[in-house]
Amino acid sequence: MVADDDPGILDVMKIMLEDVGGYEVETTTDGESVLEIQHDYPDLILLDLWMSGINGSEVCKTLKNNEETKAIPVIIFSANRDVGIISKSVAADDYIAKPFQMSDLLAKVARLI
């Protein structure tokens, strides 16, 4: 699953992850819908740090504090220069700074799935 409030980024990431990585990808433009998932959890979640409503760091904290979802790998991505520090503080499994190379993202996804 990929969550980002920019539909253009979602389209590109979905195409690349499906066509190049061979993954089945669901997308959403808000953090609330990530937290509404029940029982049919994704294998991995890619979260933009800055989204309207509930931002990526809050979504990650909530997921990692829930017994049912804490084992789902989360990668936070952002143009924020402190993305590494923020990701660590919310127990994300990894992070990637925007702009990034798709090959780097695919490598991180493959490592965590």
C-alpha positions in Angstrom: 0.0 0.0 0.0 1.2 3.5 -0.8 -0.2 6.6 1.0 0.5 10.1 -0.4 -1.7 13.1 -0.9 -0.2 13.8 -4.3 -2.1 11.7 -6.9 0.7 12.1 -9.4 3.2 10.5 -7.1 0.7 7.7 -6.3 0.3 7.0 -10.0 4.1 6.8 -10.7 4.8 4.7 -7.6 1.9 2.3 -8.4 3.1 1.8 -12.0 6.7 1.3 -11.0 6.0 -1.1 -8.1 3.5 -3.1 -10.2 5.3 -3.1 -13.6 8.9 -3.2 -12.4 8.6 -4.8 -9.0 5.8 -7.2 -9.8 3.8 -6.1 -6.6 0.1 -5.7 -6.3 -0.4 -2.1 -5.1 -3.3 -0.2 -3.5 -3.1 3.5 -3.1 -4.7 6.1 -0.9 -4.4 9.9 -0.6 -4.9 10.1 3.2 -3.6 8.5 6.4 -7.1 7.9 7.8 -7.8 5.2 5.2 -4.6 3.3 6.1 -5.8 3.1 9.7 -9.2 1.9 8.7 -7.9 -1.3 7.2 -9.0 -4.3 9.2 -7.8 -7.9 8.9 -6.7 -7.8 5.2 -3.5 -6.0 6.0 -1.0 -5.1 3.3 2.4 -6.8 3.3 4.1 -3.3 3.5 3.1 0.3 3.7 4.8 3.2 2.1 3.8 6.5 3.8 4.4 10.0 2.8 5.4 12.0 5.9 3.3 15.1 5.1 -0.3 14.4 4.3 -3.4 16.3 5.1 -5.4 15.0 8.0 -3.4 12.4 9.8 0.2 12.7 8.6 2.5 9.7 8.0 4.3 9.9 11.3 1.1 9.7 13.2 -0.1 6.8 11.0 3.1 5.0 11.6 3.0 5.5 15.4 -0.5 4.2 15.5 0.3 1.1 13.4 3.4 0.3 15.5 1.5 0.7 18.8 -1.2 -1.8 17.7 -0.7 -5.5 18.3 -2.4 -6.4 15.1 -0.4 -4.1 12.8 2.9 -3.6 14.5 4.7 -6.2 12.4 3.7 -4.6 9.1 6.8 -3.1 7.6 6.5 0.7 7.1 8.7 2.8 4.9 8.3 6.6 5.3 9.2 8.8 2.4 9.6 12.6 2.4 11.4 15.6 1.1 11.9 16.7 4.8 15.6 16.8 5.6 14.9 15.1 8.9 13.1 12.2 7.5 15.6 9.7 8.9 15.3 11.1 12.5 11.5 11.3 12.3 11.2 7.8 10.9 13.3 6.4 13.7 11.3 8.3 16.3 8.0 6.6 15.1 9.5 3.1 14.7 9.3 3.0 10.9 11.2 0.1 9.5 13.0 2.3 6.9 12.8 5.6 5.1 13.7 7.1 1.8 14.3 10.8 1.0 12.6 12.5 -1.9 13.6 12.7 -4.6 14.7 9.1 -4.8 15.7 6.6 -7.4 13.0 3.9 -8.0 15.7 1.2 -7.9 16.5 2.3 -4.3 12.9 2.1 -3.3 12.4 -1.3 -5.0 15.5 -2.6 -3.1 14.1 -1.4 0.3 10.7 -2.9 -0.5 12.2 -6.2 -1.5 14.3 -6.3 1.6 11.3 -5.8 3.9 8.8 -8.1 2.2 
